[in-house]
Each structure stands twice: as structure tokens, then as C-alpha cells.
Amino acid sequence: MKKYIVDRFEGEYAVCEKEDLTLVNILRSKLPAETKEGDCLVEKDDGSFYIDIEATMDRKRQIRRKLDSLFE
């Protein structure tokens, strides 16, 4: 299974960061309808995608901690 983070949307594509930090364009139509910027996606062996909610929440918490430490 491959993992991605949604960086942004450009037209019909989601620009996603791969685990090796390179960017790849994925058709929005292949992703769950509720996909948002910052979501962690997992590509299953059959080519379908799902949002890894736990990884997304962990990532958001890490980012929040970093931001909070900047303003202390």
C-alpha cells in the first residue's frame, strides 16, 4: 500500500506528496468525495484510495504543537 498527503487541488487533480517527498497528481475522481487538503491517503492494492483518519488527525496534532511552540 502506498501513502500520500494531499497538498492541494489543481483542477481535476489532487497534488499529493508521496512518502519519498516527491509530488504526484492523482485524479480527484479516484479519491473519496470528502477528501480535503492535508488528508492522509492510502492507495490499496486494487488502486482505490481511502482516507487514513487516524494518520490525518495525528499529523494535524503534530502541526498544531509546532505552531503553538512558535507562539509561546
PQR file of N, CA, C, O and H, with PARSE charges and radii, in Angstrom:
ATOM      1  N   MET A   1       0.837  -1.183   0.000 -0.4000 1.5000
ATOM      2  CA  MET A   1       0.000   0.000   0.000 -0.0000 2.0000
ATOM      3  C   MET A   1       0.882   1.246   0.000  0.5500 1.7000
ATOM      4  O   MET A   1       1.879   1.323   0.718 -0.5500 1.4000
ATOM      5  N   LYS A   2       0.497   2.201  -0.807 -0.4000 1.5000
ATOM      6  CA  LYS A   2       1.225   3.464  -0.900 -0.0000 2.0000
ATOM      7  C   LYS A   2       0.485   4.526  -0.093  0.5500 1.7000
ATOM      8  O   LYS A   2      -0.742   4.497   0.013 -0.5500 1.4000
ATOM      9  H   LYS A   2      -0.313   2.139  -1.391  0.4000 1.0000
ATOM     10  N   LYS A   3       1.243   5.464   0.474 -0.4000 1.5000
ATOM     11  CA  LYS A   3       0.654   6.526   1.282 -0.0000 2.0000
ATOM     12  C   LYS A   3       0.975   7.879   0.673  0.5500 1.7000
ATOM     13  O   LYS A   3       2.053   8.097   0.120 -0.5500 1.4000
ATOM     14  H   LYS A   3       2.239   5.488   0.388  0.4000 1.0000
ATOM     15  N   TYR A   4       0.006   8.787   0.791 -0.4000 1.5000
ATOM     16  CA  TYR A   4       0.128  10.131   0.234 -0.0000 2.0000
ATOM     17  C   TYR A   4      -0.475  11.141   1.208  0.5500 1.7000
ATOM     18  O   TYR A   4      -1.301  10.795   2.052 -0.5500 1.4000
ATOM     19  H   TYR A   4      -0.870   8.610   1.240  0.4000 1.0000
ATOM     20  N   ILE A   5      -0.045  12.395   1.073 -0.4000 1.5000
ATOM     21  CA  ILE A   5      -0.673  13.511   1.777 -0.0000 2.0000
ATOM     22  C   ILE A   5      -1.133  14.492   0.716  0.5500 1.7000
ATOM     23  O   ILE A   5      -0.360  14.871  -0.164 -0.5500 1.4000
ATOM     24  H   ILE A   5       0.626  12.676   0.387  0.4000 1.0000
ATOM     25  N   VAL A   6      -2.392  14.903   0.797 -0.4000 1.5000
ATOM     26  CA  VAL A   6      -2.941  15.845  -0.179 -0.0000 2.0000
ATOM     27  C   VAL A   6      -2.377  17.228   0.114  0.5500 1.7000
ATOM     28  O   VAL A   6      -2.625  17.796   1.178 -0.5500 1.4000
ATOM     29  H   VAL A   6      -3.020  14.595   1.512  0.4000 1.0000
ATOM     30  N   ASP A   7      -1.620  17.762  -0.832 -0.4000 1.5000
ATOM     31  CA  ASP A   7      -1.026  19.089  -0.685 -0.0000 2.0000
ATOM     32  C   ASP A   7      -2.019  20.164  -1.123  0.5500 1.7000
ATOM     33  O   ASP A   7      -2.236  21.150  -0.419 -0.5500 1.4000
ATOM     34  H   ASP A   7      -1.419  17.300  -1.696  0.4000 1.0000
ATOM     35  N   ARG A   8      -2.617  19.956  -2.295 -0.4000 1.5000
ATOM     36  CA  ARG A   8      -3.558  20.957  -2.837 -0.0000 2.0000
ATOM     37  C   ARG A   8      -4.327  20.330  -3.989  0.5500 1.7000
ATOM     38  O   ARG A   8      -4.023  19.228  -4.445 -0.5500 1.4000
ATOM     39  H   ARG A   8      -2.441  19.155  -2.866  0.4000 1.0000
ATOM     40  N   PHE A   9      -5.330  21.065  -4.440 -0.4000 1.5000
ATOM     41  CA  PHE A   9      -6.106  20.650  -5.605 -0.0000 2.0000
ATOM     42  C   PHE A   9      -5.846  21.635  -6.739  0.5500 1.7000
ATOM     43  O   PHE A   9      -5.816  22.848  -6.531 -0.5500 1.4000
ATOM     44  H   PHE A   9      -5.577  21.960  -4.069  0.4000 1.0000
ATOM     45  N   GLU A  10      -5.662  21.099  -7.927 -0.4000 1.5000
ATOM     46  CA  GLU A  10      -5.494  21.912  -9.135 -0.0000 2.0000
ATOM     47  C   GLU A  10      -6.393  21.322 -10.203  0.5500 1.7000
ATOM     48  O   GLU A  10      -6.082  20.291 -10.799 -0.5500 1.4000
ATOM     49  H   GLU A  10      -5.686  20.114  -8.096  0.4000 1.0000
ATOM     50  N   GLY A  11      -7.516  21.994 -10.437 -0.4000 1.5000
ATOM     51  CA  GLY A  11      -8.461  21.499 -11.424 -0.0000 2.0000
ATOM     52  C   GLY A  11      -8.982  20.132 -11.047  0.5500 1.7000
ATOM     53  O   GLY A  11      -9.507  19.939  -9.950 -0.5500 1.4000
ATOM     54  H   GLY A  11      -7.768  22.831  -9.952  0.4000 1.0000
ATOM     55  N   GLU A  12      -8.839  19.185 -11.950 -0.4000 1.5000
ATOM     56  CA  GLU A  12      -9.365  17.847 -11.701 -0.0000 2.0000
ATOM     57  C   GLU A  12      -8.364  16.934 -10.996  0.5500 1.7000
ATOM     58  O   GLU A  12      -8.605  15.735 -10.858 -0.5500 1.4000
ATOM     59  H   GLU A  12      -8.413  19.341 -12.841  0.4000 1.0000
ATOM     60  N   TYR A  13      -7.247  17.499 -10.553 -0.4000 1.5000
ATOM     61  CA  TYR A  13      -6.211  16.704  -9.894 -0.0000 2.0000
ATOM     62  C   TYR A  13      -5.989  17.119  -8.440  0.5500 1.7000
ATOM     63  O   TYR A  13      -6.165  18.279  -8.068 -0.5500 1.4000
ATOM     64  H   TYR A  13      -7.052  18.473 -10.665  0.4000 1.0000
ATOM     65  N   ALA A  14      -5.602  16.141  -7.642 -0.4000 1.5000
ATOM     66  CA  ALA A  14      -5.095  16.394  -6.301 -0.0000 2.0000
ATOM     67  C   ALA A  14      -3.578  16.248  -6.404  0.5500 1.7000
ATOM     68  O   ALA A  14      -3.075  15.225  -6.869 -0.5500 1.4000
ATOM     69  H   ALA A  14      -5.459  15.199  -7.945  0.4000 1.0000
ATOM     70  N   VAL A  15      -2.861  17.270  -5.970 -0.4000 1.5000
ATOM     71  CA  VAL A  15      -1.408  17.200  -5.947 -0.0000 2.0000
ATOM     72  C   VAL A  15      -1.049  16.612  -4.579  0.5500 1.7000
ATOM     73  O   VAL A  15      -1.334  17.204  -3.539 -0.5500 1.4000
ATOM     74  H   VAL A  15      -3.269  18.101  -5.592  0.4000 1.0000
ATOM     75  N   CYS A  16      -0.418  15.433  -4.606 -0.4000 1.5000
ATOM     76  CA  CYS A  16      -0.154  14.698  -3.376 -0.0000 2.0000
ATOM     77  C   CYS A  16       1.338  14.458  -3.192  0.5500 1.7000
ATOM     78  O   CYS A  16       2.085  14.271  -4.152 -0.5500 1.4000
ATOM     79  H   CYS A  16      -0.187  14.951  -5.451  0.4000 1.0000
ATOM     80  N   GLU A  17       1.744  14.470  -1.929 -0.4000 1.5000
ATOM     81  CA  GLU A  17       3.136  14.188  -1.586 -0.0000 2.0000
ATOM     82  C   GLU A  17       3.261  12.711  -1.235  0.5500 1.7000
ATOM     83  O   GLU A  17       2.518  12.185  -0.406 -0.5500 1.4000
ATOM     84  H   GLU A  17       1.136  14.622  -1.149  0.4000 1.0000
ATOM     85  N   LYS A  18       4.208  12.063  -1.876 -0.4000 1.5000
ATOM     86  CA  LYS A  18       4.468  10.657  -1.595 -0.0000 2.0000
ATOM     87  C   LYS A  18       5.381  10.538  -0.379  0.5500 1.7000
ATOM     88  O   LYS A  18       5.897  11.541   0.116 -0.5500 1.4000
ATOM     89  H   LYS A  18       4.812  12.490  -2.550  0.4000 1.0000
ATOM     90  N   GLU A  19       5.577   9.329   0.094 -0.4000 1.5000
ATOM     91  CA  GLU A  19       6.420   9.103   1.266 -0.0000 2.0000
ATOM     92  C   GLU A  19       7.866   9.542   1.034  0.5500 1.7000
ATOM     93  O   GLU A  19       8.563   9.899   1.984 -0.5500 1.4000
ATOM     94  H   GLU A  19       5.158   8.515  -0.307  0.4000 1.0000
ATOM     95  N   ASP A  20       8.322   9.517  -0.223 -0.4000 1.5000
ATOM     96  CA  ASP A  20       9.695   9.954  -0.537 -0.0000 2.0000
ATOM     97  C   ASP A  20       9.776  11.459  -0.787  0.5500 1.7000
ATOM     98  O   ASP A  20      10.799  11.959  -1.257 -0.5500 1.4000
ATOM     99  H   ASP A  20       7.756   9.227  -0.995  0.4000 1.0000
ATOM    100  N   LEU A  21       8.698  12.180  -0.475 -0.4000 1.5000
ATOM    101  CA  LEU A  21       8.579  13.641  -0.555 -0.0000 2.0000
ATOM    102  C   LEU A  21       8.454  14.171  -1.982  0.5500 1.7000
ATOM    103  O   LEU A  21       8.491  15.386  -2.180 -0.5500 1.4000
ATOM    104  H   LEU A  21       7.867  11.775  -0.094  0.4000 1.0000
ATOM    105  N   THR A  22       8.308  13.313  -2.968 -0.4000 1.5000
ATOM    106  CA  THR A  22       8.037  13.774  -4.329 -0.0000 2.0000
ATOM    107  C   THR A  22       6.537  14.001  -4.479  0.5500 1.7000
ATOM    108  O   THR A  22       5.734  13.472  -3.711 -0.5500 1.4000
ATOM    109  H   THR A  22       8.278  12.327  -2.807  0.4000 1.0000
ATOM    110  N   LEU A  23       6.177  14.797  -5.480 -0.4000 1.5000
ATOM    111  CA  LEU A  23       4.767  15.108  -5.717 -0.0000 2.0000
ATOM    112  C   LEU A  23       4.234  14.313  -6.902  0.5500 1.7000
ATOM    113  O   LEU A  23       4.951  14.033  -7.862 -0.5500 1.4000
ATOM    114  H   LEU A  23       6.829  15.226  -6.104  0.4000 1.0000
ATOM    115  N   VAL A  24       2.967  13.961  -6.808 -0.4000 1.5000
ATOM    116  CA  VAL A  24       2.305  13.208  -7.863 -0.0000 2.0000
ATOM    117  C   VAL A  24       0.885  13.759  -8.005  0.5500 1.7000
ATOM    118  O   VAL A  24       0.265  14.157  -7.018 -0.5500 1.4000
ATOM    119  H   VAL A  24       2.384  14.188  -6.028  0.4000 1.0000
ATOM    120  N   ASN A  25       0.378  13.779  -9.235 -0.4000 1.5000
ATOM    121  CA  ASN A  25      -1.002  14.200  -9.492 -0.0000 2.0000
ATOM    122  C   ASN A  25      -1.893  12.977  -9.543  0.5500 1.7000
ATOM    123  O   ASN A  25      -1.604  12.009 -10.245 -0.5500 1.4000
ATOM    124  H   ASN A  25       0.881  13.455 -10.036  0.4000 1.0000
ATOM    125  N   ILE A  26      -2.987  13.032  -8.786 -0.4000 1.5000
ATOM    126  CA  ILE A  26      -3.967  11.947  -8.773 -0.0000 2.0000
ATOM    127  C   ILE A  26      -5.311  12.543  -9.147  0.5500 1.7000
ATOM    128  O   ILE A  26      -5.708  13.580  -8.614 -0.5500 1.4000
ATOM    129  H   ILE A  26      -3.222  13.819  -8.216  0.4000 1.0000
ATOM    130  N   LEU A  27      -6.015  11.885 -10.067 -0.4000 1.5000
ATOM    131  CA  LEU A  27      -7.338  12.369 -10.453 -0.0000 2.0000
ATOM    132  C   LEU A  27      -8.257  12.435  -9.235  0.5500 1.7000
ATOM    133  O   LEU A  27      -8.362  11.471  -8.476 -0.5500 1.4000
ATOM    134  H   LEU A  27      -5.693  11.042 -10.499  0.4000 1.0000
ATOM    135  N   ARG A  28      -8.922  13.576  -9.055 -0.4000 1.5000
ATOM    136  CA  ARG A  28      -9.857  13.741  -7.941 -0.0000 2.0000
ATOM    137  C   ARG A  28     -10.950  12.687  -7.974  0.5500 1.7000
ATOM    138  O   ARG A  28     -11.431  12.248  -6.929 -0.5500 1.4000
ATOM    139  H   ARG A  28      -8.836  14.359  -9.671  0.4000 1.0000
ATOM    140  N   SER A  29     -11.340  12.285  -9.165 -0.4000 1.5000
ATOM    141  CA  SER A  29     -12.431  11.314  -9.304 -0.0000 2.0000
ATOM    142  C   SER A  29     -12.055   9.947  -8.729  0.5500 1.7000
ATOM    143  O   SER A  29     -12.936   9.128  -8.469 -0.5500 1.4000
ATOM    144  H   SER A  29     -10.949  12.641 -10.014  0.4000 1.0000
ATOM    145  N   LYS A  30     -10.761   9.690  -8.527 -0.4000 1.5000
ATOM    146  CA  LYS A  30     -10.318   8.421  -7.951 -0.0000 2.0000
ATOM    147  C   LYS A  30     -10.325   8.451  -6.421  0.5500 1.7000
ATOM    148  O   LYS A  30     -10.205   7.411  -5.774 -0.5500 1.4000
ATOM    149  H   LYS A  30     -10.045  10.356  -8.739  0.4000 1.0000
ATOM    150  N   LEU A  31     -10.468   9.653  -5.847 -0.4000 1.5000
ATOM    151  CA  LEU A  31     -10.389   9.824  -4.403 -0.0000 2.0000
ATOM    152  C   LEU A  31     -11.775   9.877  -3.783  0.5500 1.7000
ATOM    153  O   LEU A  31     -12.751  10.173  -4.472 -0.5500 1.4000
ATOM    154  H   LEU A  31     -10.566  10.498  -6.373  0.4000 1.0000
ATOM    155  N   PRO A  32     -11.872   9.592  -2.480 -0.5600 1.5000
ATOM    156  CA  PRO A  32     -13.158   9.750  -1.800  0.2800 2.0000
ATOM    157  C   PRO A  32     -13.653  11.194  -1.939  0.5500 1.7000
ATOM    158  O   PRO A  32     -12.856  12.131  -1.910 -0.5500 1.4000
ATOM    159  N   ALA A  33     -14.946  11.364  -2.088 -0.4000 1.5000
ATOM    160  CA  ALA A  33     -15.528  12.689  -2.324 -0.0000 2.0000
ATOM    161  C   ALA A  33     -15.195  13.683  -1.218  0.5500 1.7000
ATOM    162  O   ALA A  33     -15.088  14.881  -1.480 -0.5500 1.4000
ATOM    163  H   ALA A  33     -15.593  10.602  -2.112  0.4000 1.0000
ATOM    164  N   GLU A  34     -15.029  13.209   0.009 -0.4000 1.5000
ATOM    165  CA  GLU A  34     -14.795  14.107   1.145 -0.0000 2.0000
ATOM    166  C   GLU A  34     -13.325  14.459   1.356  0.5500 1.7000
ATOM    167  O   GLU A  34     -12.991  15.080   2.365 -0.5500 1.4000
ATOM    168  H   GLU A  34     -15.116  12.236   0.223  0.4000 1.0000
ATOM    169  N   THR A  35     -12.443  14.084   0.445 -0.4000 1.5000
ATOM    170  CA  THR A  35     -11.010  14.353   0.570 -0.0000 2.0000
ATOM    171  C   THR A  35     -10.738  15.853   0.617  0.5500 1.7000
ATOM    172  O   THR A  35     -11.262  16.624  -0.186 -0.5500 1.4000
ATOM    173  H   THR A  35     -12.714  13.579  -0.375  0.4000 1.0000
ATOM    174  N   LYS A  36      -9.892  16.251   1.596 -0.4000 1.5000
ATOM    175  CA  LYS A  36      -9.528  17.658   1.766 -0.0000 2.0000
ATOM    176  C   LYS A  36      -8.008  17.801   1.768  0.5500 1.7000
ATOM    177  O   LYS A  36      -7.281  16.820   1.924 -0.5500 1.4000
ATOM    178  H   LYS A  36      -9.466  15.624   2.248  0.4000 1.0000
ATOM    179  N   GLU A  37      -7.540  19.029   1.594 -0.4000 1.5000
ATOM    180  CA  GLU A  37      -6.104  19.305   1.698 -0.0000 2.0000
ATOM    181  C   GLU A  37      -5.630  18.886   3.077  0.5500 1.7000
ATOM    182  O   GLU A  37      -6.302  19.143   4.076 -0.5500 1.4000
ATOM    183  H   GLU A  37      -8.129  19.826   1.467  0.4000 1.0000
ATOM    184  N   GLY A  38      -4.469  18.238   3.131 -0.4000 1.5000
ATOM    185  CA  GLY A  38      -3.909  17.792   4.397 -0.0000 2.0000
ATOM    186  C   GLY A  38      -4.286  16.372   4.779  0.5500 1.7000
ATOM    187  O   GLY A  38      -3.709  15.811   5.710 -0.5500 1.4000
ATOM    188  H   GLY A  38      -3.924  18.029   2.320  0.4000 1.0000
ATOM    189  N   ASP A  39      -5.242  15.782   4.078 -0.4000 1.5000
ATOM    190  CA  ASP A  39      -5.649  14.407   4.389 -0.0000 2.0000
ATOM    191  C   ASP A  39      -4.551  13.423   4.020  0.5500 1.7000
ATOM    192  O   ASP A  39      -3.840  13.603   3.032 -0.5500 1.4000
ATOM    193  H   ASP A  39      -5.711  16.238   3.321  0.4000 1.0000
ATOM    194  N   CYS A  40      -4.424  12.383   4.829 -0.4000 1.5000
ATOM    195  CA  CYS A  40      -3.510  11.287   4.540 -0.0000 2.0000
ATOM    196  C   CYS A  40      -4.292  10.211   3.803  0.5500 1.7000
ATOM    197  O   CYS A  40      -5.318   9.734   4.288 -0.5500 1.4000
ATOM    198  H   CYS A  40      -5.002  12.237   5.632  0.4000 1.0000
ATOM    199  N   LEU A  41      -3.806   9.836   2.640 -0.4000 1.5000
ATOM    200  CA  LEU A  41      -4.480   8.843   1.811 -0.0000 2.0000
ATOM    201  C   LEU A  41      -3.652   7.571   1.745  0.5500 1.7000
ATOM    202  O   LEU A  41      -2.424   7.597   1.829 -0.5500 1.4000
ATOM    203  H   LEU A  41      -2.972  10.224   2.246  0.4000 1.0000
ATOM    204  N   VAL A  42      -4.352   6.466   1.592 -0.4000 1.5000
ATOM    205  CA  VAL A  42      -3.697   5.181   1.377 -0.0000 2.0000
ATOM    206  C   VAL A  42      -4.268   4.601   0.090  0.5500 1.7000
ATOM    207  O   VAL A  42      -5.482   4.544  -0.101 -0.5500 1.4000
ATOM    208  H   VAL A  42      -5.349   6.445   1.523  0.4000 1.0000
ATOM    209  N   GLU A  43      -3.366   4.173  -0.789 -0.4000 1.5000
ATOM    210  CA  GLU A  43      -3.782   3.510  -2.026 -0.0000 2.0000
ATOM    211  C   GLU A  43      -3.706   2.004  -1.789  0.5500 1.7000
ATOM    212  O   GLU A  43      -2.648   1.457  -1.478 -0.5500 1.4000
ATOM    213  H   GLU A  43      -2.379   4.219  -0.634  0.4000 1.0000
ATOM    214  N   LYS A  44      -4.837   1.360  -1.943 -0.4000 1.5000
ATOM    215  CA  LYS A  44      -4.887  -0.091  -1.748 -0.0000 2.0000
ATOM    216  C   LYS A  44      -4.342  -0.794  -2.993  0.5500 1.7000
ATOM    217  O   LYS A  44      -4.132  -0.170  -4.033 -0.5500 1.4000
ATOM    218  H   LYS A  44      -5.697   1.804  -2.196  0.4000 1.0000
ATOM    219  N   ASP A  45      -4.120  -2.087  -2.866 -0.4000 1.5000
ATOM    220  CA  ASP A  45      -3.557  -2.876  -3.957 -0.0000 2.0000
ATOM    221  C   ASP A  45      -4.422  -2.845  -5.219  0.5500 1.7000
ATOM    222  O   ASP A  45      -3.913  -3.016  -6.327 -0.5500 1.4000
ATOM    223  H   ASP A  45      -4.290  -2.593  -2.021  0.4000 1.0000
ATOM    224  N   ASP A  46      -5.741  -2.626  -5.048 -0.4000 1.5000
ATOM    225  CA  ASP A  46      -6.629  -2.594  -6.210 -0.0000 2.0000
ATOM    226  C   ASP A  46      -6.687  -1.221  -6.877  0.5500 1.7000
ATOM    227  O   ASP A  46      -7.443  -1.030  -7.830 -0.5500 1.4000
ATOM    228  H   ASP A  46      -6.154  -2.488  -4.148  0.4000 1.0000
ATOM    229  N   GLY A  47      -5.885  -0.248  -6.379 -0.4000 1.5000
ATOM    230  CA  GLY A  47      -5.838   1.083  -6.970 -0.0000 2.0000
ATOM    231  C   GLY A  47      -6.830   2.064  -6.385  0.5500 1.7000
ATOM    232  O   GLY A  47      -6.834   3.234  -6.768 -0.5500 1.4000
ATOM    233  H   GLY A  47      -5.271  -0.403  -5.605  0.4000 1.0000
ATOM    234  N   SER A  48      -7.672   1.616  -5.466 -0.4000 1.5000
ATOM    235  CA  SER A  48      -8.622   2.529  -4.826 -0.0000 2.0000
ATOM    236  C   SER A  48      -7.942   3.221  -3.646  0.5500 1.7000
ATOM    237  O   SER A  48      -6.910   2.762  -3.157 -0.5500 1.4000
ATOM    238  H   SER A  48      -7.668   0.666  -5.155  0.4000 1.0000
ATOM    239  N   PHE A  49      -8.524   4.314  -3.199 -0.4000 1.5000
ATOM    240  CA  PHE A  49      -7.957   5.115  -2.124 -0.0000 2.0000
ATOM    241  C   PHE A  49      -8.931   5.226  -0.963  0.5500 1.7000
ATOM    242  O   PHE A  49     -10.147   5.178  -1.145 -0.5500 1.4000
ATOM    243  H   PHE A  49      -9.363   4.687  -3.596  0.4000 1.0000
ATOM    244  N   TYR A  50      -8.374   5.377   0.237 -0.4000 1.5000
ATOM    245  CA  TYR A  50      -9.192   5.722   1.394 -0.0000 2.0000
ATOM    246  C   TYR A  50      -8.422   6.712   2.253  0.5500 1.7000
ATOM    247  O   TYR A  50      -7.193   6.766   2.213 -0.5500 1.4000
ATOM    248  H   TYR A  50      -7.385   5.417   0.386  0.4000 1.0000
ATOM    249  N   ILE A  51      -9.162   7.493   3.030 -0.4000 1.5000
ATOM    250  CA  ILE A  51      -8.558   8.478   3.921 -0.0000 2.0000
ATOM    251  C   ILE A  51      -8.194   7.763   5.216  0.5500 1.7000
ATOM    252  O   ILE A  51      -9.039   7.116   5.835 -0.5500 1.4000
ATOM    253  H   ILE A  51     -10.161   7.449   3.063  0.4000 1.0000
ATOM    254  N   ASP A  52      -6.934   7.884   5.621 -0.4000 1.5000
ATOM    255  CA  ASP A  52      -6.487   7.331   6.890 -0.0000 2.0000
ATOM    256  C   ASP A  52      -6.767   8.397   7.941  0.5500 1.7000
ATOM    257  O   ASP A  52      -5.958   9.300   8.153 -0.5500 1.4000
ATOM    258  H   ASP A  52      -6.248   8.409   5.118  0.4000 1.0000
ATOM    259  N   ILE A  53      -7.907   8.286   8.588 -0.4000 1.5000
ATOM    260  CA  ILE A  53      -8.370   9.319   9.513 -0.0000 2.0000
ATOM    261  C   ILE A  53      -7.422   9.457  10.698  0.5500 1.7000
ATOM    262  O   ILE A  53      -7.124  10.572  11.124 -0.5500 1.4000
ATOM    263  H   ILE A  53      -8.564   7.553   8.416  0.4000 1.0000
ATOM    264  N   GLU A  54      -6.946   8.338  11.234 -0.4000 1.5000
ATOM    265  CA  GLU A  54      -6.047   8.396  12.381 -0.0000 2.0000
ATOM    266  C   GLU A  54      -4.736   9.097  12.023  0.5500 1.7000
ATOM    267  O   GLU A  54      -4.260   9.938  12.785 -0.5500 1.4000
ATOM    268  H   GLU A  54      -7.188   7.432  10.888  0.4000 1.0000
ATOM    269  N   ALA A  55      -4.153   8.763  10.884 -0.4000 1.5000
ATOM    270  CA  ALA A  55      -2.907   9.417  10.454 -0.0000 2.0000
ATOM    271  C   ALA A  55      -3.134  10.899  10.189  0.5500 1.7000
ATOM    272  O   ALA A  55      -2.274  11.723  10.499 -0.5500 1.4000
ATOM    273  H   ALA A  55      -4.540   8.080  10.265  0.4000 1.0000
ATOM    274  N   THR A  56      -4.279  11.244   9.620 -0.4000 1.5000
ATOM    275  CA  THR A  56      -4.601  12.647   9.362 -0.0000 2.0000
ATOM    276  C   THR A  56      -4.693  13.422  10.670  0.5500 1.7000
ATOM    277  O   THR A  56      -4.153  14.523  10.778 -0.5500 1.4000
ATOM    278  H   THR A  56      -4.978  10.575   9.367  0.4000 1.0000
ATOM    279  N   MET A  57      -5.374  12.855  11.663 -0.4000 1.5000
ATOM    280  CA  MET A  57      -5.517  13.531  12.956 -0.0000 2.0000
ATOM    281  C   MET A  57      -4.162  13.648  13.665  0.5500 1.7000
ATOM    282  O   MET A  57      -3.869  14.684  14.262 -0.5500 1.4000
ATOM    283  H   MET A  57      -5.812  11.961  11.575  0.4000 1.0000
ATOM    284  N   ASP A  58      -3.342  12.607  13.605 -0.4000 1.5000
ATOM    285  CA  ASP A  58      -2.004  12.664  14.208 -0.0000 2.0000
ATOM    286  C   ASP A  58      -1.176  13.772  13.570  0.5500 1.7000
ATOM    287  O   ASP A  58      -0.495  14.529  14.262 -0.5500 1.4000
ATOM    288  H   ASP A  58      -3.580  11.766  13.120  0.4000 1.0000
ATOM    289  N   ARG A  59      -1.241  13.859  12.266 -0.4000 1.5000
ATOM    290  CA  ARG A  59      -0.485  14.884  11.534 -0.0000 2.0000
ATOM    291  C   ARG A  59      -0.954  16.281  11.939  0.5500 1.7000
ATOM    292  O   ARG A  59      -0.132  17.172  12.155 -0.5500 1.4000
ATOM    293  H   ARG A  59      -1.794  13.245  11.704  0.4000 1.0000
ATOM    294  N   LYS A  60      -2.249  16.473  12.039 -0.4000 1.5000
ATOM    295  CA  LYS A  60      -2.788  17.778  12.439 -0.0000 2.0000
ATOM    296  C   LYS A  60      -2.358  18.143  13.857  0.5500 1.7000
ATOM    297  O   LYS A  60      -2.056  19.304  14.130 -0.5500 1.4000
ATOM    298  H   LYS A  60      -2.916  15.749  11.863  0.4000 1.0000
ATOM    299  N   ARG A  61      -2.327  17.159  14.765 -0.4000 1.5000
ATOM    300  CA  ARG A  61      -1.875  17.414  16.138 -0.0000 2.0000
ATOM    301  C   ARG A  61      -0.399  17.821  16.159  0.5500 1.7000
ATOM    302  O   ARG A  61      -0.016  18.733  16.891 -0.5500 1.4000
ATOM    303  H   ARG A  61      -2.573  16.216  14.543  0.4000 1.0000
ATOM    304  N   GLN A  62       0.419  17.151  15.363 -0.4000 1.5000
ATOM    305  CA  GLN A  62       1.849  17.487  15.305 -0.0000 2.0000
ATOM    306  C   GLN A  62       2.046  18.907  14.797  0.5500 1.7000
ATOM    307  O   GLN A  62       2.854  19.664  15.335 -0.5500 1.4000
ATOM    308  H   GLN A  62       0.108  16.410  14.768  0.4000 1.0000
ATOM    309  N   ILE A  63       1.306  19.257  13.765 -0.4000 1.5000
ATOM    310  CA  ILE A  63       1.406  20.609  13.201 -0.0000 2.0000
ATOM    311  C   ILE A  63       0.951  21.643  14.227  0.5500 1.7000
ATOM    312  O   ILE A  63       1.582  22.689  14.375 -0.5500 1.4000
ATOM    313  H   ILE A  63       0.650  18.643  13.328  0.4000 1.0000
ATOM    314  N   ARG A  64      -0.141  21.355  14.938 -0.4000 1.5000
ATOM    315  CA  ARG A  64      -0.660  22.275  15.953 -0.0000 2.0000
ATOM    316  C   ARG A  64       0.381  22.488  17.054  0.5500 1.7000
ATOM    317  O   ARG A  64       0.590  23.618  17.495 -0.5500 1.4000
ATOM    318  H   ARG A  64      -0.654  20.505  14.818  0.4000 1.0000
ATOM    319  N   ARG A  65       1.039  21.406  17.503 -0.4000 1.5000
ATOM    320  CA  ARG A  65       2.064  21.522  18.547 -0.0000 2.0000
ATOM    321  C   ARG A  65       3.221  22.398  18.076  0.5500 1.7000
ATOM    322  O   ARG A  65       3.733  23.222  18.833 -0.5500 1.4000
ATOM    323  H   ARG A  65       0.869  20.488  17.144  0.4000 1.0000
ATOM    324  N   LYS A  66       3.630  22.216  16.822 -0.4000 1.5000
ATOM    325  CA  LYS A  66       4.726  23.029  16.286 -0.0000 2.0000
ATOM    326  C   LYS A  66       4.336  24.502  16.231  0.5500 1.7000
ATOM    327  O   LYS A  66       5.123  25.375  16.596 -0.5500 1.4000
ATOM    328  H   LYS A  66       3.214  21.546  16.207  0.4000 1.0000
ATOM    329  N   LEU A  67       3.117  24.771  15.773 -0.4000 1.5000
ATOM    330  CA  LEU A  67       2.655  26.160  15.712 -0.0000 2.0000
ATOM    331  C   LEU A  67       2.550  26.770  17.107  0.5500 1.7000
ATOM    332  O   LEU A  67       2.956  27.911  17.327 -0.5500 1.4000
ATOM    333  H   LEU A  67       2.477  24.062  15.476  0.4000 1.0000
ATOM    334  N   ASP A  68       2.005  26.004  18.040 -0.4000 1.5000
ATOM    335  CA  ASP A  68       1.870  26.508  19.407 -0.0000 2.0000
ATOM    336  C   ASP A  68       3.227  26.836  20.010  0.5500 1.7000
ATOM    337  O   ASP A  68       3.361  27.826  20.730 -0.5500 1.4000
ATOM    338  H   ASP A  68       1.675  25.077  17.861  0.4000 1.0000
ATOM    339  N   SER A  69       4.238  26.016  19.724 -0.4000 1.5000
ATOM    340  CA  SER A  69       5.569  26.261  20.287 -0.0000 2.0000
ATOM    341  C   SER A  69       6.204  27.524  19.713  0.5500 1.7000
ATOM    342  O   SER A  69       7.047  28.145  20.361 -0.5500 1.4000
ATOM    343  H   SER A  69       4.129  25.212  19.139  0.4000 1.0000
ATOM    344  N   LEU A  70       5.809  27.904  18.509 -0.4000 1.5000
ATOM    345  CA  LEU A  70       6.344  29.128  17.903 -0.0000 2.0000
ATOM    346  C   LEU A  70       5.826  30.381  18.605  0.5500 1.7000
ATOM    347  O   LEU A  70       6.500  31.412  18.626 -0.5500 1.4000
ATOM    348  H   LEU A  70       5.125  27.400  17.982  0.4000 1.0000
ATOM    349  N   PHE A  71       4.637  30.287  19.174 -0.4000 1.5000
ATOM    350  CA  PHE A  71       3.999  31.468  19.752 -0.0000 2.0000
ATOM    351  C   PHE A  71       3.996  31.471  21.283  0.5500 1.7000
ATOM    352  O   PHE A  71       3.254  32.242  21.893 -0.5500 1.4000
ATOM    353  H   PHE A  71       4.090  29.450  19.156  0.4000 1.0000
ATOM    354  N   GLU A  72       4.812  30.623  21.909 -0.4000 1.5000
ATOM    355  CA  GLU A  72       4.891  30.602  23.354 -0.0000 2.0000
ATOM    356  C   GLU A  72       5.855  31.630  23.863  0.5500 1.7000
ATOM    357  O   GLU A  72       6.046  31.751  25.073 -0.5500 1.4000
ATOM    358  H   GLU A  72       5.414  29.997  21.414  0.4000 1.0000
TER
END
